[in-house]
Amino acid sequence: MGPVRTDKFRKDAVRIALTSGLSRKQIVDDLGVGMSTLNKWVTAHRDADVVW
């Protein structure tokens, strides 16, 4: 099992994925998470208020 990510880390990752203009590949490489993990977080938080 990999490292446990905090809720803040997940929200920041989702915000970056939705607003940065970077590719998801670049984001997962930079953050050290898997593509499927990031996609799961984005899907789970799509309706949440994480984009400030």
C-alpha positions as CSV (number, residue, x, y, z in Angstrom):
1,M,0.0,0.0,0.0
2,G,1.3,3.4,-0.9
3,P,1.4,6.6,1.2
4,V,-1.8,7.9,2.6
5,R,-2.6,11.3,1.0
6,T,-4.4,13.9,3.1
7,D,-7.7,15.4,2.0
8,K,-6.0,18.7,1.3
9,F,-3.5,17.0,-0.9
10,R,-6.3,15.3,-2.9
11,K,-8.2,18.6,-3.2
12,D,-5.1,20.5,-4.4
13,A,-4.4,17.7,-6.9
14,V,-7.9,18.0,-8.3
15,R,-7.7,21.8,-8.4
16,I,-4.4,21.6,-10.3
17,A,-5.9,19.0,-12.7
18,L,-8.9,21.1,-13.4
19,T,-7.4,24.6,-13.6
20,S,-3.6,24.4,-14.4
21,G,-3.7,23.6,-18.1
22,L,-1.1,20.9,-17.5
23,S,-1.6,17.5,-18.8
24,R,-2.7,14.8,-16.4
25,K,0.5,12.9,-17.2
26,Q,2.6,15.9,-16.1
27,I,0.5,16.3,-12.9
28,V,0.8,12.6,-11.9
29,D,4.6,12.7,-12.6
30,D,5.0,15.9,-10.5
31,L,2.8,14.7,-7.6
32,G,3.9,11.1,-7.6
33,V,0.4,9.6,-7.8
34,G,-1.0,7.2,-10.4
35,M,-3.1,8.3,-13.3
36,S,-6.0,6.1,-12.2
37,T,-5.8,7.6,-8.7
38,L,-5.9,11.2,-10.0
39,N,-8.8,10.4,-12.3
40,K,-10.7,8.8,-9.4
41,W,-10.1,11.9,-7.2
42,V,-11.3,14.2,-10.0
43,T,-14.4,12.1,-10.5
44,A,-15.2,12.0,-6.8
45,H,-14.7,15.7,-6.3
46,R,-16.1,17.0,-9.7
47,D,-19.1,18.5,-7.9
48,A,-17.3,19.6,-4.8
49,D,-16.2,23.2,-4.3
50,V,-12.5,22.6,-4.7
51,V,-11.8,25.2,-7.5
52,W,-11.3,28.5,-5.7
